[in-house]
Amino acid sequence: MSRNLPRVCARAAALLAVALLVATSGPSTAQTRRPDQDRARDAVREGSLAPLSQVLATIAARTPGEQLDTRFGETVDGRPVYLITWRTSDNRVLVFVADARTGRILEQRGG
């Protein structure tokens, strides 16, 4: 059991860091992200982007856990993507990169 203590402490520290980032993202962060959120919402309504709920359902089906944060952005080549921070049921923190047009998971980071 004592051999696992450093690993447990490292995971707890990582989760605490993520929780602090989420908790401290106040109005200034929300204001800077607002135009991207509005643009994504409008594109979903127009049918040019997959709904985030569809992407989250795909992630939940393959990796039980919960969504911590989501951001909308673009890749270097201009492809719109959702960046989803996810906590697994065993407390690992992962980041999924999903193609916002198709909803397909492009990459999974962390673990």
C-alpha positions in Angstrom: 0.0 0.0 0.0 2.8 2.4 0.9 4.3 2.0 -2.6 1.1 3.4 -4.1 1.1 6.5 -1.8 3.3 8.7 -4.1 1.0 7.9 -7.1 -2.1 8.6 -5.1 -0.6 11.9 -3.9 0.4 12.9 -7.4 -3.1 12.2 -8.7 -4.7 14.1 -5.8 -2.4 17.1 -6.5 -3.3 17.0 -10.2 -7.0 16.9 -9.4 -6.6 19.8 -6.9 -4.9 21.9 -9.5 -7.7 21.2 -12.0 -10.3 22.0 -9.4 -8.6 25.3 -8.5 -8.4 26.3 -12.2 -12.1 25.6 -12.7 -13.0 27.3 -9.4 -11.0 30.4 -10.1 -12.2 31.0 -13.6 -14.4 34.0 -12.9 -16.1 36.5 -15.1 -13.0 37.7 -16.8 -12.4 34.1 -18.2 -16.0 33.7 -19.2 -16.0 37.1 -21.0 -12.9 36.2 -23.0 -14.3 32.8 -24.0 -17.9 34.1 -24.7 -17.4 35.0 -28.4 -16.1 31.4 -29.1 -19.0 29.9 -27.2 -21.5 32.0 -29.1 -19.9 31.1 -32.4 -20.0 27.4 -31.6 -23.6 27.6 -30.4 -24.6 29.4 -33.6 -22.8 26.8 -35.8 -24.6 24.0 -34.0 -27.9 25.6 -34.6 -27.0 26.0 -38.3 -26.0 22.3 -38.4 -22.4 22.9 -39.3 -21.1 21.6 -36.0 -22.0 18.5 -34.0 -23.7 19.2 -30.7 -21.4 19.0 -27.7 -24.0 16.7 -26.0 -23.3 14.2 -28.7 -19.6 14.3 -28.2 -20.0 14.0 -24.4 -22.2 11.0 -24.8 -19.6 9.3 -27.0 -16.9 10.0 -24.4 -19.1 8.8 -21.5 -19.9 5.5 -23.4 -16.2 4.7 -23.8 -14.8 6.3 -20.7 -17.1 6.4 -17.6 -16.6 9.6 -15.7 -17.6 13.3 -15.7 -16.9 16.4 -17.7 -14.8 19.0 -15.9 -14.4 21.6 -18.6 -14.9 22.2 -22.3 -13.4 24.7 -24.7 -14.0 25.4 -28.3 -11.0 26.1 -30.5 -9.3 25.4 -33.8 -6.4 23.3 -34.8 -3.4 24.8 -36.6 -5.0 23.9 -40.0 -8.3 25.7 -38.9 -10.3 22.6 -38.1 -12.9 23.5 -35.3 -12.4 21.2 -32.2 -13.9 20.7 -28.8 -11.3 20.2 -26.0 -13.0 18.3 -23.2 -11.3 17.8 -19.8 -12.7 14.6 -18.3 -12.3 12.9 -14.9 -12.6 9.1 -15.1 -14.4 7.0 -12.5 -11.0 6.1 -11.1 -10.0 9.8 -10.8 -7.7 10.1 -13.8 -7.9 13.4 -15.7 -8.0 13.1 -19.5 -8.3 15.6 -22.3 -10.2 14.6 -25.4 -9.9 16.5 -28.7 -13.0 16.0 -30.8 -13.6 17.2 -34.3 -16.4 19.7 -33.8 -17.9 19.2 -37.3 -18.3 15.4 -37.0 -18.1 14.8 -33.3 -15.4 12.2 -33.8 -12.8 11.8 -31.1 -9.4 12.7 -32.7 -7.2 12.3 -29.7 -7.0 11.4 -26.0 -4.3 12.9 -23.8 -3.3 12.2 -20.2 -4.2 9.4 -18.1 
